Amino acid sequence: MDGWDESAAAWIASQGARGDKTRQYVLDAPMLAAARGHSHALDVGCGEGRFCRMLRAEAIDAVGIDPTEALIAEARRRDPAGDYRIGRAEALDFADGEFDLVVSYLSLIDIPDAGAALAEMARVLAPGGTLLIANLNGFATAGVEAGWSTLADGRRGYVIDDYLAVRSVWTEWRGIRIKNWHRPVSFYLQALLANGLILRAFDEPAMIGPDDLAEKYNRAPWAMMMVWQKP
């Protein structure tokens, strides 16, 4: 079990209408900028449907999938006209080349077999299409056990360990307890390149938001964003 069934209600409450601070102040703007100009999108791991709704507001036809029934039910409740389905990233129930945009917005960390999931995302992507990924930085997930700590000299620092070791890590906050996966960035790059995709953009966006949050976040940026193209 990965904790999502038990944590769905707390997750929905924590996200509200706008999402958490990393989504609001770091990723939403560049993710939407990269998505614009596409017509038919698949959001893999859509959760309660927040980014699908944002895509639809940009006149992009979006399909959302997620394996957690309570999250899909909430997505359908908030967006009755949307297309939200139960599904797993490792076995996408779509035809080859069906979408010109495939999105993984902070979902790869929740997927046990990320290699299989990335192969499936590449399969359903049309030639010339875009795979848009937001993920947690490898150093961030490698430090989730210790995180921000007081160092021997009294400074605060973000402590990481076992960076190259792929492993699952249980994480808890605000009544949510879920299993995430730590993988080094090289794992994702190698898997995506092996599927013949071309890297078009890579960024670790800075936080544009409240000064107190930005000062801490920008010392050790939590998220990264990649734009890949299928030849």
N, C-alpha and C positions, 0 to 999 in steps of 0.2 A: 504493500500500500504506500501511496505517496503523500497522503494527508489532505489531498484536495477535496475529497467528498466531505470530510469532517470540517474543513476550514472554509468552505464556500461562502457561508453566510457572513463570517467575519471578513473575508476578502471583499465581498460586495459592499459591506458597510465601510471598510477602510478606503475604498476607491472613490466612493461618492459619485458625483457626476463628472468630475474633472480628472480623476486619477491621482496617483501619488505625486510627490514633488519631483522625482526623477523624470516622470512622464511629462508633467506640466512644464517644468522649467529647463529641462535638458533635451529631451528627445522629440517631443511632439512637433515642434517647428521644423527641424531638419527632416524628420520622417515624412511629414506631409509635403514638404518641398520636393523630396525625391519621388513621392507617389504621384504628384500631379502630372497630367498628360497621359496617364494610362486609362484604360477603359474597363477592364474586367479583372478583379483582384480576388485572391484567396488569402484570407488571414488565418494562418496556422497557429492554433492555440489562442483563439480570440477571447477566451474568458467570458466576461459579461458583455462583450460586444462593443466596448468603448471605441476602439480604433476603427472598427467597421462603420460605426455611425459617423465618425469623422470623415472617412473615405466617401461615404454616401453623400455627405454634405458637400463634397468636392465634385459631385456628379460622377463618381466612380462606382460602377456596379460591383458590390463586394459580397463574397460568400465567407462566412466564418465557421470554423470547425473547432471543437474542443471535446476532450473525452469526459469532462465533468458535467453531468446532467443538470445539476443545479445552476451552473453558470450559463449553460445554453438556455435554460428556462428563463433566467433573468434577462439574457440578451433578447429573447423573443418578446418578453413582457415590455421591455423598454422600446423595442423597435419592431412592432408587429408586421410591418411591411418588409423587413429584412429577411435574409436567407441564412439561418443559423442551424448547424447540423452537428450531431454527435459524430465524432471521428477522431482517429489517431494519426499523428503525423507520419508514423512509420509505415502506414498502409493507406494512402490517400485514395478515396473512392472517386477519382476523376480521370478523365481521358488524358493521354499524352498531349502536351501543348495546349491545354485548355485555357490558360490564363496568361495575360501579358504582364501581370504583376503578382508575385507571391510575397507575402509579408510574414516574417517571424519577429514579432515585437515582444522581446523579453520572454520568449517561450522555449528557446533551446535549452536553457538551464533546467527546465522541468522534464525534458524528454530523455528517457533512459538510453535509447539507441539513437543518438543524434546523427550518427553516420547514415543509418537507414533513412532517417527523416530528411536529411539534406539531399540524398539521392532521389527521394520521392518529390521533394520540392522542385528539383531540377527537371524531373521527368514531366511534371504537369505544366511547366513553364514553356511558353511558345518561343520559337527562335526569335531572337532580338528582344525578348522580354527581360524583365528586371526581377531579381531576387533581392528584397530589401530586408536587412537584418539589423535589429537592435539587440544587443546582448550585454550581459555584465562582463566587465573586464576580467581577464583571468587572474590578475593579482588580487582583485576584489574578492572573488570566490575562494581564492587560496588563503585568504586571511579572515574568512568569516568566523572561524572559531575564536581567534584572538581579537581581530579588528583593531579599533583604536585603543591603544594601551599607553600607559605611562612608562617611558623608557628609563634606563638606569640613570641618565643625566637629568631626569625630571621633565624632559620634553614629551609632548604627545606625538605618537607616530602610528602608522598603520602597519601592523605586523603580519607577515605572510610566511608560509612554510609549505614544503612539499608541492611546489608549484607544478612540477611535471607529472605528478601522480593524479590520474583520473579517478575521481571518487564521488560518492554521494555524501551530502552533508545536510543534516536536519537543521532548519532555521526557524526561529519563532519571533513573532512580534504582533502586538495588538490582537491577541486571541487566535492568530494564524500559526499553524505548525505544519510545514511542508518540507518535502525532500527536494533539494536542488542538487544539481550536478556541477562539480568543478571540473573544467577541462582547460588546459593551456590554450592560448590563442592559436598556436600552431596546429592543434587538432582540427579546428574549424577551417583554417586556411588550406590545409592539406586535403581535407575532405571536399571542399568546394572546388579546388583546382582539379582534383581527381574526377569530378563530374563535368569537367570541361568548361566551367564557368570562368568569366573574365572579370577581374576586380576593376571596377570603375571609380570607386571612391571609398575612402576609409577616414573615419573621424572619431575623436573622443571629445564630444561637444562639451564646452564649458557650461556651467549653470548660469542662466540669466534669470535672476530672481532675487529674493531677499538677501541682503548683504551677509547676514550671519550664516545662512545656509551656503551661499556661494563660497565664502571664505574657507569653510571646511571641505566642501565638495571638491573644489578646484585644486586642493592639495593632493587629492588622490581620486581622480575622476572615476566614478563608479561604472559608467556605461560607455560602450563603443557602438559605432554604427558602420555598416558595410553596405555598399551597393554593388551587386554582381549582375553581369549580363550573360545571357545564353547566346552563343554565336548563331 
